[in-house]
Amino acid sequence: MKILNEIEKEFQEIKKKKENHFIKVIYYQLKCGLQQDKKNHIGAVAGASEFLSLVQEASVVDGDLLTWDFIKNFLFSYSVRVTTDCCTSWDGVTCDDFGFVIGLDVSESFYNGSIDSNSSLFNLHHLKALNLARNSFLNISFPTLIAKLCSLTYLNLSGSLIPGHIPSEISQLNNLTSLDLSYSFDYEVVPLEFSKLTNLISLRLSGLTLESPIALRTLIYNFSSLEELYLDADPTTDNKRGGIAQDWFEAVASIRTSLRVLSLPKMGLSGPMGYSILHFSFLSQLYLSGNNITHFPPEMFQLPNLEILDLSGNDHLTLSSLDFPPNKQYALQQLIVRGINFPGRSLPHSIGNLNLLTKLDASNCDLTGPISSSLSKLSQLSQLEVLDLGYNAFVGTLSSFAWSNLSNLRMLDLSGNQLTGTISSSLSKLSQLSQLEELDLGYNAFVGTLSSFAWSNLSNLRKLDLFGNQLTGTISSSLSKLSQLSQLEKLDLAMLFWYSLIICMVKPLQFAQARFVQQQARRENSIVVI
């Protein structure tokens, strides 16, 4: 107990000087794991010893180094055992039954510095999972030494801002099943030596460079177990791979029987998508957003395992001959077609046969017609949770649709259309959606006041946007009614009055984090303060 008190005292002192995630990990490990054991548990002592080497390295703060001699002596004198129960409570550290460190997760730890070539990290020979994602490393040496961690099965360096080339030494980690290097290196060309990593199940190379479909084919040709492949291009750079869409799909044809997830957004792919894609019958998720694809086989929607399909942002794509015959089993759960053209500027009548659909995003599709007729096509989608029909050209009111058919909706976006009617009657219809958490009716032509609606019927609302309508009434009565929304985090009414007055009035209403967006008078509602 005395030794633990000494440890606690030193750590409390060092915590006063500088907050450090690594330090906190070490402190809680020692406080939890140091136990006296009369039996000589060699594996545990060795495991504790190797971890303490890492601890000593991580505990330099403002030039002060903790004294670890007494801790090490204590460990070997009393054969301290690091218990599995304690190990599960350590933040970011996982151990095996013998006390060896097998998992280290220090992602998003705000680390900014170097890991030297003599780091004790490379002595964790039992380490299986290493996650250093979203930190900032200033040196080049440590990636080349990762090959020493030959037991690794999981490696994540994504978003780590590592200078230099992607080290080919990673290809020596033959046991890797998951590798994520997304947005991690200055020089982004992927070494073809990675083709040796034939045990990979998940490979994420987003933001990195594969020079051609031929390079991709060479890289993954022997990846017979690969299930997830992410090749997203970096939207903030010119690193768009480009080329004919069909060529890239043929490049991954060798793994089509194992592939479950394929992500190719913003790659600059162009031209028609050939029918060879239909051979990827085991795909469950396909992401093709932000490309220039001009044709997509409608039969793809009927693949037996396809659950998520994202075609958004392919501005030249028209989904012609789209039909979902009844009496068929469809696996599709999320359909994201934002910005896609539909024949006749209308949703297909048979879309309601996608009975497992939980998310539909058909925003910015230039759809027209009465909103009620389009919603009627969706009335059979009883599992739908997210519906986005924003920024189309729908007209009419919300009062003629039986919203109870979509009782599972959590998010509804109808903004940017030409919807009309009084705001109170529209909201009264929507009050049938008791699960609704996000509602956006902004930029329409609703009129009337908010004071006549019982907001308690939408008590789960967290986000409410009524910006850009023609609402009237007094601010005091409007806010008074809105105070019934105890879960509200974001409120956008775009009203014209002083921000100080808003804060003064909102505080008594106890909105969680209500945020009122101010815009210029010419874009604002006509609610007035009295």
C-alpha positions in Angstrom: 0.0 0.0 0.0 2.9 2.3 0.8 4.4 1.9 -2.6 1.1 2.6 -4.3 0.8 5.7 -2.3 4.2 6.8 -3.4 3.2 6.2 -7.1 0.0 8.1 -6.7 1.8 11.0 -5.1 4.4 11.3 -7.9 1.7 11.0 -10.6 -0.4 13.6 -9.0 2.5 16.0 -9.0 3.3 15.3 -12.6 -0.3 15.7 -13.6 -0.2 19.2 -12.2 2.5 20.2 -14.6 1.1 18.9 -17.8 -1.9 16.8 -18.9 -0.7 13.8 -20.9 -2.7 10.8 -22.1 0.2 8.5 -21.9 0.8 9.4 -18.3 -2.8 8.8 -17.4 -2.7 5.3 -19.0 0.4 4.4 -16.9 -0.9 5.8 -13.7 -4.2 3.9 -13.8 -2.4 0.7 -14.8 0.0 0.8 -11.8 -2.7 1.8 -9.4 -4.9 -1.0 -10.6 -2.4 -3.7 -11.5 0.3 -3.8 -8.8 -0.5 -6.8 -6.6 1.8 -8.9 -4.4 1.8 -12.6 -5.4 3.8 -15.2 -3.6 4.0 -17.3 -6.7 6.7 -16.6 -9.3 4.6 -15.6 -12.4 7.5 -15.1 -14.9 5.3 -14.1 -17.8 3.5 -11.5 -15.8 6.7 -10.0 -14.4 8.2 -9.9 -17.9 5.0 -8.3 -19.2 5.0 -5.7 -16.5 8.7 -5.0 -17.1 8.3 -4.4 -20.8 5.4 -2.1 -20.2 7.3 -0.1 -17.5 10.1 0.5 -20.1 7.4 2.1 -22.3 6.1 4.0 -19.2 9.5 5.4 -18.4 9.8 6.7 -21.9 6.4 8.3 -21.8 6.8 10.0 -18.5 9.2 12.8 -19.4 7.2 16.0 -18.9 8.9 19.4 -18.9 12.3 17.8 -18.5 11.4 15.8 -15.3 11.8 12.1 -15.3 10.0 9.9 -12.8 12.2 7.5 -10.8 11.3 4.0 -11.7 14.0 2.0 -10.0 12.0 1.4 -6.9 9.0 0.3 -9.0 11.1 -2.2 -10.9 12.8 -3.5 -7.8 9.4 -3.9 -6.2 8.1 -5.8 -9.2 10.9 -8.4 -9.3 11.2 -8.7 -5.5 7.5 -9.5 -5.0 6.7 -11.1 -8.4 3.9 -8.6 -9.1 1.2 -10.0 -11.3 -0.8 -7.7 -13.6 -4.3 -9.1 -13.4 -6.6 -9.5 -16.4 -9.4 -7.8 -14.6 -7.3 -4.7 -14.0 -6.1 -4.8 -17.6 -9.6 -4.4 -19.0 -9.9 -1.1 -17.1 -6.8 0.5 -18.4 -7.5 3.2 -21.0 -6.1 2.2 -24.3 -4.1 -0.9 -23.1 -5.0 -4.5 -23.5 -3.1 -7.4 -22.0 -3.2 -11.2 -22.4 -3.7 -13.7 -19.5 0.0 -13.6 -18.7 0.2 -9.8 -18.4 1.9 -9.1 -21.8 0.7 -6.0 -23.6 -1.1 -7.2 -26.8 -3.0 -4.0 -27.6 -2.1 -0.3 -27.5 -4.6 2.4 -28.6 -3.4 6.0 -28.3 -5.4 7.4 -31.2 -6.4 11.0 -31.0 -4.1 11.6 -28.0 -2.9 15.0 -29.3 0.6 13.6 -29.4 3.0 15.8 -31.3 6.6 14.7 -31.5 8.9 11.8 -32.3 9.1 8.1 -31.6 12.8 7.3 -31.7 14.4 4.2 -33.1 15.4 3.0 -29.6 11.8 3.4 -28.3 10.6 0.6 -26.0 7.5 0.4 -28.2 9.5 -1.8 -30.5 10.2 -4.2 -27.6 6.5 -5.1 -27.2 7.0 -8.4 -29.0 3.6 -9.7 -28.1 1.8 -6.7 -29.5 -1.0 -7.7 -31.8 -3.0 -4.4 -32.2 -1.4 -0.9 -32.6 -3.5 2.2 -33.1 -1.6 5.5 -33.5 -4.3 7.2 -35.6 -4.7 11.0 -35.7 -1.6 12.0 -33.9 1.3 14.0 -35.4 4.7 12.4 -35.7 7.7 14.5 -36.7 10.3 11.9 -37.5 10.7 9.3 -40.2 12.5 6.5 -38.4 9.7 4.8 -36.5 7.6 3.5 -39.4 10.6 1.6 -40.8 11.0 -0.1 -37.4 7.4 -1.3 -37.2 8.5 -4.5 -38.9 10.0 -5.5 -35.5 6.5 -5.9 -34.2 6.1 -9.2 -36.1 3.0 -10.3 -34.1 0.9 -7.4 -35.3 -2.4 -8.3 -36.8 -3.9 -4.8 -36.7 -2.1 -1.5 -37.6 -3.7 1.9 -37.8 -1.6 4.9 -38.7 -4.4 6.9 -40.4 -4.3 10.7 -40.2 -1.0 10.7 -38.5 0.8 13.3 -40.6 4.0 11.2 -41.0 6.6 12.8 -43.2 8.3 10.9 -46.0 7.5 7.8 -48.0 5.2 4.9 -47.0 7.7 2.4 -45.6 7.9 -0.8 -47.6 9.0 -2.5 -44.3 5.3 -2.8 -43.4 5.1 -5.5 -46.0 7.1 -7.7 -43.6 4.2 -7.9 -41.1 3.0 -11.1 -42.5 0.3 -11.6 -39.8 -1.5 -8.4 -40.6 -5.3 -8.8 -41.2 -6.2 -5.1 -40.9 -4.1 -2.2 -42.3 -5.2 1.5 -42.3 -2.7 4.1 -43.7 -5.4 6.6 -44.8 -4.2 10.2 -45.1 -1.0 9.4 -43.2 2.1 10.1 -45.3 3.4 13.1 -47.2 4.6 11.0 -50.1 1.6 8.9 -50.9 2.6 6.3 -53.5 1.7 2.8 -52.2 4.6 0.3 -52.3 3.7 -2.7 -54.4 5.6 -4.8 -51.9 2.4 -4.7 -49.9 1.2 -7.4 -52.2 3.0 -9.8 -49.8 0.3 -9.1 -47.1 -1.9 -11.9 -48.3 -3.7 -12.4 -44.9 -5.3 -8.9 -45.1 -9.0 -8.8 -44.5 -9.3 -5.0 -44.3 -7.2 -2.5 -46.3 -7.7 1.2 -46.1 -5.6 3.4 -48.4 -7.8 6.5 -48.6 -5.9 9.7 -49.7 -2.9 7.7 -51.0 -1.8 7.1 -54.6 -2.3 4.1 -56.8 -1.1 5.1 -60.1 -3.4 3.0 -62.3 -5.8 0.1 -62.3 -2.9 -2.1 -63.2 -1.1 -1.1 -60.0 -4.2 -1.9 -58.0 -4.5 -5.3 -59.7 -0.9 -6.1 -59.0 -1.3 -5.1 -55.3 -4.4 -7.1 -54.4 -4.2 -10.0 -56.9 -3.3 -12.6 -54.2 -5.5 -11.1 -51.4 -7.9 -14.0 -51.5 -9.3 -13.1 -48.0 -9.8 -9.4 -48.5 -13.3 -8.3 -47.5 -12.9 -4.5 -47.2 -11.1 -2.2 -49.6 -11.2 1.6 -49.1 -9.5 3.7 -51.8 -11.2 7.1 -51.3 -9.4 10.0 -53.0 -8.4 13.0 -50.9 -11.0 15.8 -51.8 -8.6 18.5 -50.6 -5.8 17.7 -53.1 -5.4 16.9 -56.8 -4.8 13.2 -55.9 -7.7 11.8 -57.9 -6.8 8.6 -59.6 -9.1 9.1 -62.5 -9.7 6.8 -65.5 -12.5 4.6 -66.8 -14.7 3.3 -64.0 -15.0 -0.1 -65.6 -11.2 -0.5 -65.6 -11.0 -0.1 -61.8 -13.7 -2.6 -61.2 -11.9 -5.1 -63.5 -8.8 -4.5 -61.4 -10.5 -5.9 -58.3 -12.2 -8.7 -60.1 -9.7 -11.3 -58.7 -11.2 -10.8 -55.2 -14.8 -10.4 -56.1 -15.8 -13.6 -54.2 -14.4 -12.4 -50.9 -15.1 -8.6 -51.2 -17.8 -7.3 -48.9 -17.1 -3.5 -48.8 -15.7 -1.5 -51.7 -15.2 2.3 -51.3 -14.1 4.4 -54.3 -15.4 8.0 -53.7 -14.1 11.1 -55.4 -11.7 9.1 -57.5 -12.5 10.9 -60.7 -13.9 7.7 -62.3 -15.8 8.4 -65.5 -17.8 6.7 -68.1 -20.4 3.9 -67.8 -20.3 1.2 -65.2 -20.2 -2.1 -67.1 -22.2 -5.1 -66.3 -19.2 -7.0 -64.9 -20.0 -5.3 -61.6 -22.9 -7.7 -61.3 -20.4 -10.5 -60.6 -19.6 -8.9 -57.2 -22.6 -10.8 -55.8 -21.2 -10.8 -52.2 -20.9 -7.0 -51.9 -22.8 -5.6 -49.0 -21.5 -2.0 -49.2 -20.6 0.0 -52.3 -19.5 3.7 -52.1 -19.1 5.5 -55.5 -20.0 9.1 -54.5 -18.4 12.2 -56.2 -17.3 10.5 -59.4 -18.4 11.1 -63.1 -20.1 7.8 -63.7 -22.6 8.1 -66.6 -24.4 4.7 -66.4 -25.1 2.3 -63.6 -26.7 -1.1 -64.2 -30.2 -1.1 -62.6 -29.8 -4.8 -61.9 -27.2 -3.8 -59.3 -30.0 -2.8 -56.9 -31.2 -6.3 -56.8 -27.9 -8.0 -55.7 -28.8 -10.4 -52.9 -26.4 -9.0 -50.3 -26.2 -5.3 -51.1 -27.2 -3.3 -48.0 -25.6 0.1 -48.6 -25.3 1.9 -52.0 -24.0 5.4 -52.3 -24.1 7.0 -55.8 -24.4 10.6 -54.6 -22.6 13.4 -56.5 -22.4 11.6 -59.9 -23.9 14.6 -61.6 -24.1 13.0 -65.1 -25.7 9.9 -63.9 -29.4 9.2 -64.7 -31.0 6.1 -63.1 -33.0 5.0 -66.1 -35.2 1.8 -66.1 -35.1 1.7 -62.4 -37.7 -0.8 -61.1 -38.1 -2.8 -58.0 -40.6 -5.6 -58.8 -42.8 -6.9 -55.9 -42.5 -10.3 -54.4 -38.7 -10.1 -54.3 -36.3 -10.0 -51.4 -34.2 -6.9 -51.4 -31.3 -6.5 -49.0 -30.9 -2.7 -49.6 -31.0 -0.8 -46.3 -29.4 2.6 -47.2 -29.8 4.2 -50.6 -28.0 7.5 -51.1 -28.6 9.0 -54.5 -28.1 12.7 -53.7 -27.7 14.8 -56.9 -28.6 12.0 -59.3 -31.1 12.4 -62.1 -34.3 10.4 -62.2 -36.4 9.9 -65.4 -39.4 12.2 -65.4 -37.9 14.0 -62.4 -39.9 11.6 -60.2 -39.1 8.8 -57.8 -39.9 5.3 -59.2 -43.3 4.1 -58.1 -41.9 0.7 -57.0 -39.4 2.2 -54.6 -41.8 1.3 -51.8 -40.9 -2.4 -52.4 -37.5 -1.9 -50.8 -39.1 -3.0 -47.5 -35.8 -3.1 -45.5 -34.8 0.5 -46.3 -33.8 2.6 -43.3 -32.2 5.5 -45.0 -33.1 7.3 -48.3 -31.3 10.4 -49.4 -32.7 11.8 -52.6 -31.8 15.4 -52.0 -30.8 17.7 -54.8 -32.3 15.4 -57.5 -34.5 18.1 -59.1 -37.6 16.1 -58.3 -40.9 17.8 -58.9 -44.6 17.3 -58.3 -46.9 17.3 -55.2 -45.0 16.2 -52.1 -47.9 14.0 -51.1 -47.7 11.8 -54.2 -43.9 11.3 -53.7 -44.4 10.5 -50.0 -47.2 8.0 -50.9 -44.6 6.0 -52.8 -42.7 5.7 -49.6 -45.6 4.8 -47.3 -44.7 1.1 -47.3 -41.2 1.8 -46.0 -42.1 1.1 -42.3 -38.4 0.7 -41.3 -37.4 4.1 -42.7 -35.4 6.1 -40.1 -33.7 8.8 -42.3 -35.5 10.6 -45.1 -33.9 13.5 -47.0 -35.8 15.0 -49.9 -34.3 18.4 -49.5 -33.6 20.9 -52.2 -35.9 19.5 -54.9 -38.9 21.3 -56.4 -41.8 19.6 -54.5 -45.0 21.6 -54.0 -48.1 21.3 -51.8 -48.8 20.8 -48.2 -47.8 18.1 -45.6 -51.3 17.7 -44.2 -52.6 15.2 -46.8 -50.1 12.4 -46.0 -50.6 9.8 -43.3 -47.3 10.2 -41.5 -48.1 7.4 -39.1 -46.9 5.0 -41.9 -43.4 6.3 -41.3 -43.5 6.1 -37.5 -39.9 5.1 -37.2 -38.5 8.3 -38.7 -35.7 9.9 -36.7 -34.5 12.5 -39.3 -36.7 14.3 -41.8 -35.3 16.9 -44.2 -37.7 18.7 -46.6 -35.8 21.9 -46.8 -35.3 23.9 -50.0 -38.6 23.0 -51.7 -41.8 25.0 -52.4 -44.0 23.6 -49.6 -46.9 25.7 -48.4 -49.5 25.8 -45.6 -49.6 27.0 -42.1 -46.7 25.9 -39.9 -49.0 24.8 -37.1 -51.1 22.4 -39.2 -47.9 21.1 -40.9 -46.3 20.4 -37.5 -49.5 18.9 -36.2 -49.3 16.2 -38.9 -45.7 15.6 -38.2 -46.5 15.1 -34.5 -47.4 11.5 -35.4 -43.6 11.0 -35.7 -42.9 10.5 -32.0 -39.3 9.2 -32.6 -38.3 12.3 -34.6 -35.0 13.8 -33.5 -34.1 16.1 -36.4 -36.5 18.2 -38.5 -35.5 20.6 -41.3 -38.3 22.5 -43.0 -36.2 25.5 -43.9 -36.4 27.5 -47.1 -40.0 26.7 -47.9 -43.1 29.0 -47.8 -44.8 28.0 -44.6 -46.7 30.8 -42.8 -48.3 31.5 -39.4 -47.1 31.3 -35.8 -45.4 28.8 -33.6 -47.4 29.6 -30.5 -50.5 27.4 -31.4 -48.6 24.1 -31.7 -48.1 21.7 -28.8 -44.4 20.9 -29.1 -44.6 18.2 -26.4 -45.8 15.9 -29.2 -42.3 16.1 -30.7 -40.5 15.9 -27.4 -37.5 14.0 -28.8 -36.4 16.8 -31.1 -32.7 17.7 -30.9 -32.4 19.8 -34.0 -35.1 22.1 -35.5 -34.6 24.3 -38.6 -37.4 26.5 -39.8 -35.1 29.1 -41.4 -36.3 31.0 -44.5 -40.1 30.7 -44.1 -42.7 33.4 -43.6 -43.4 33.0 -39.9 -45.0 35.7 -37.8 -45.8 36.3 -34.1 -44.0 37.4 -31.0 -40.6 36.0 -30.0 -41.7 35.6 -26.4 -44.7 33.4 -27.2 -42.7 31.4 -29.7 -39.8 30.7 -27.4 -42.2 29.9 -24.5 -43.8 27.1 -26.6 -40.4 25.8 -27.7 -39.3 25.4 -24.1 -41.2 22.1 -24.1 -38.4 20.7 -26.2 -36.1 19.7 -23.4 -33.7 17.7 -25.7 -33.2 20.6 -28.2 -29.6 21.3 -29.1 -29.8 23.3 -32.3 -32.6 25.8 -33.2 -32.5 27.8 -36.4 -35.3 30.4 -36.8 -33.1 33.1 -38.3 -34.9 35.9 -36.3 -34.0 39.6 -36.3 -33.1 40.8 -32.9 -30.1 41.3 -30.7 -28.0 38.3 -29.7 -27.9 39.5 -26.1 -31.6 39.4 -26.0 -31.7 35.9 -27.3 -29.3 34.7 -24.6 -31.3 36.4 -21.9 -34.5 34.7 -23.0 -33.0 31.3 -23.8 -31.3 30.7 -20.4 -34.6 30.5 -18.4 -35.9 28.0 -21.0 -33.0 25.6 -20.2 -32.3 24.6 -23.8 -29.4 22.2 -23.7 -27.2 24.0 -26.3 -29.8 26.0 -28.3 -28.1 27.9 -31.1 -29.9 30.7 -33.0 -28.5 31.4 -36.4 -28.5 35.0 -37.3 -28.7 36.1 -40.9 -29.2 39.4 -42.7 -32.7 41.0 -42.5 -33.5 40.3 -46.1 -33.3 36.5 -45.5 -35.1 36.4 -42.2 -38.5 35.5 -40.9 -40.8 38.3 -39.8 -41.2 37.3 -36.2 -41.0 40.4 -34.1 -40.0 41.2 -30.5 -42.6 43.0 -28.4 
